[in-house]
Amino acid sequence: MPFRDYLVRATGTHEGRHRRLVLFATGVLILLATSPVLAHHVGSRLDQLLAGRDHVWVICVIAVHQMMAPVHEVFHGLLVVGLSYAVWDRGRAWLVVRRLLRTVDAVHPTPGDAFWAAAVAAGVPPLSLRVVDGLPNPAFTAGWVGPHIYVASELPATLSDAELSAVLAHEHAHVRRRDPARLSVLRFVGCALFWLPALRRLAADAADAAEIAADDSAARGQPLVLAAAILKLAAWHVPGQDPELGGRVLSSGSGVVIGFQRNALLDRRIHRLVGDAAPVVSHV
C-alpha cells in the first residue's frame, strides 16, 4: 500500500486545516499577549520619528500608545513572572528526565539481537537505541539537544518483528523532527504567557500532531502493523509495578515524547491507520 494511501481524504483535509489553524492561532495569541508591552515601546519611538507629519498612521500609533499606557507596567510584571515560571518549569523538567535516565541501566543493542534487526529493517541507526530492563513506558524519545530512543527490553516478547520495526520507526521520526525540543519550546512559550491558557492547549494540539506525523512516517505501507503495535503497547504493564507509575514519571511536559500511552489520542490514531474517518479534536 503506498504511503498514506490508508488515510481517508476527508481526514487528511481536516488535519491539514487544523494544523494551519493551530499555527495561525498560536501566532495571534503570542502577538496579543505581548502587545501591551511591545506596542507601548514601539509607539513611544514612532511618536518622535513621525512628529510633525500629518498622516493617519501617526494617529493610529499614538492611539495604540495611549491605550496601552495604563496596562503597560502591569504586563511588564506579568511577563517577568511568566518568564521566571517558564524557566523554572523547563529546568525542573530537565532535572526530572536527567535524574530518571541516570537511574536506569541502559545498553545499546548488539548485532544479531531483535532490536538490532528491527532497527536495521526500519532504517534506524541501532546505536541510537537505549535498551532498558523494566521500563515503565515501553518506548519513548528523550533529549532536547541529541534525542535518543529508549525501549523496554521486554518488547520483543510482546511485539512481532514487523511491529517492533514500526515502533522504532515511529520513535525515530520523533528524533528526526526533534520533537522533544520543539514541543518543549512550545510549552516554554505557554508557561511564559500563562495569562492565555489557550496557548498551552494549542501546544497539546501540536503534540498530537507530532504523534500523527510520526505514525505516517512509520506506517511504511503497513498501517495495520503499526495499529496492532499501538494497541498492544497501550496496554503495557511491567509485572509488579504500579500501572500508573509510567504516566507520572514520564510525561510530555518533561520533554519526553511518549506516543503509546496517551488514551485521549489512541482512538483517533487507530481509526486513521485502519482506514476509517477520524475526527480531529482540539484541546482548546
N, C-alpha and C positions, 0 to 999 in steps of 0.2 A: 504494500500500500504506500503510495507516495507520501512525502512529508506533509502533515497537516490535512491530508485528504479526509481524515476521520471527522474533522470539525464541521459542524453544521454551519452553513453560510450565515444564517441569522445570528448565531452565537459569535462568530468571528466579527461581524459588523458591530454588534453591541459591545464587544470587548474593546475594539479599536476606538469606538466613540467614547467609551468610558475612560480609557487611558488618556485620550486628549482632554477630556473634561477635567480629570484629576490634575493634569499638568497645568491647565489654564486656571483652575480654581486655586491651586497652590500658589501660583504667581500672583493672583489677585489678592489673596489673603495676606501674603507677605507684604505686598505693596500697601494694603490698607493698615496693617498692623504697625508698619514703620513710618507711615506718612505723617503722623503728628510730630515726629522728631525731625524727619528729613525735610518735610515741606517748610517747616519754620526756618531752618537754616538756609535752605535754597532761596526762600523768599527774602530773607534779610540781605543776602548778597545781590540778588537781582534787583532789589529796590534801588541800590546805588548805581548799578550798571544801566538801568532803564530810566533813571531820573531825568526829567525834562522832556521825555518822549511821550507823545500823545498817541497811545495805541491801546486797543482793548486788552492786549496781553499784559500790559502794566497793571490794569485794573484787576485782572484775574489773579495775578501774582500777589498783589497787595491784599486782595480779599482772602486768599488762602492763608497768607501770613497772619492776618488778623484773626481768622477763625481758629487757627491752631495755637495761637499765643496762650489762651487760658489753660490748655491741657498740656502744653509743651513740657513743662518741668515734671508733671506727673508721669508722662510717658518716658521721660528720661530715667526716672526712678524705676518704672516697670521694666524697662529694657535692661538696666543694670541687674535687677533682681532675676530676670529671666535668663540672662547670660550666665549668671552665677549658678543658677539652678541647673542649666543645661550642662555646664562644665562638671558640676558635681554628679549629675546623672550619668554622663558618659564615663567619667572617671570611676564611679562605682561599678558600672557595667564591665569596664576593662579589668578591674580588680577581681570581680566575681569569676569571669571567664579564666583569667590567668591563674587564680587560686585553684579552680576546679581542674584545669588541664594539667597543673603541676601534680595533682594527687593521683592521676591515672597513669597506669603503666602502658604507654602507647608504643607499639612497634611497627616497623614497616612490613608489608607483605614480602614473602620470599618467592623467588622464581619457582613456578610449579604448583603453588597453592591456589586455592579457589579465588582468593581476592586478586592475586596477580593475573590469573587467566581472565577473570571478569573485567579487570581494568584494561587489559590489552584489547579485549573484544569490544569494549565501549570507547576506545580511543582515549583513555585516561592514563596519564603517567602514573605507573604503580607506586613510585616513591612519593607521590603527593598524598598517599593514604596513610592514615594512622589507625591501627587496629587495636582495640581496647577490650579487655575482658569485663563483662558485667556492665556495659554501658547502659545507663537508663534510657537514653534516646538511641534508637538503632542506627541512625545516620544523620549527620549534620555537618555544616560548614562553619568554621570559626576562623577568625583572624581578619583584622582590618587592613593591614599592610600586605602580608603574604598569607592569604587564607589557605587552610588545609581541610581535608575531608577526614572526619572521624567516623569510624564504623565499628559496630559491635562485632566481636569475634564470633558470636553465635549466629550471625546472619546466614552463612552457607547451609546451616541446618534447617533454616526456615524458608529460604527462597531457592528457587531453581537457578541454574546458571544464567539463563536469559533474564530472569527477574533481578538477579544481583547486578548484572551488567546495566540494566535500566536504572537501578537505584544509583549506581556510581556515575552514570551519565547525567542523571538529574543533578547530583551534587556538584559535578564538575561544571555544569552550566552556571551554577552559583559562583564558582571560583572564577570562571572566565568573565562573568559580568561584574565581579567584585561586589556582590550583593551585600555582604556583611557591612562593608564600609559605606556603601551607598545608602542603605537603609538606616545605618547609624547616624549619618549626616541629616537625613530627614527627621529622625527623632530629635536630634540636637536642635534643629530649627523649631520643631513643635514645642519643645520644652522652653526654648528661649522666648518664644512668642506665646506663652502659656495662656494669655488672656483671650486667645482664639482657639478653643478646644477643637474646632473642626480641623485644624492643621494636623493634630496628632491622629485624628481619624482618617484623614487623607493619607497619612503615612502608612496606616494599616491597609488602605486600599492598594498602595504601592507595594507593600509586602505580599499581598495576594497576587498582584500582577507578576511579581518576581517568581512565585511558585508556578503560575500558569506558563510563563516563558520557559522555565526550566523543564516543565512537562513536555512542551512542544519540542524542545531540543533533545530530550531523552527518549521520546517515543520511537524515533528511528524506524518508522514504518510498522511498528508493532505496538500500537497504543494499548491493546488489551493486556500485553505482558506487563506494562507499567501499571495499568489499573489494578491488576492482580497483586502486584508488589505493594502498591499503596494500601490496599485493603488488608493485606497481611501485617504490614508494619503499623497500621492504625491500631491494631490490637496487641501491639508489642508490650510484653511484660517480662522483666527479668525475675525468675523464681526467687522468692524470699525477699523481694524488695517492694516497698510501697509503690503502687502503680502511679501515684501522683507525684513521686519524687522527681522524675524527669522534667515534668512541666514546671515544677517550682524552681529547680536548679538551673535549667537552661530554658531561656525564652528569647524571642526575637528582640526584646528590649535590651538584652545583654550583648547584643552584637553578634548573635549566633543565628544562623538561618536553619530552621527546622521545618521540614516540609511534610512530614508524615504523621504528625500527631496534632494537627490543628483541625478539630472537628468541624468548626464553622465552615471551613473551605473544602472539606472532604467530599461532600455530596456534589458540589459543582465540578470538582476535578474528575471524579469518576464518571459522571454523566457525559462530560465533553469527550473523554477518552473513548467511551464505548459508542460514541456517535449520536447521543441524544442531545436535544436542545438544553442548554444550561443557562439559567438566568444569571445575570451579573448583578450581584447585590453589593451596595456600597455600605461602608461603616458609618458614613455621615448621615 
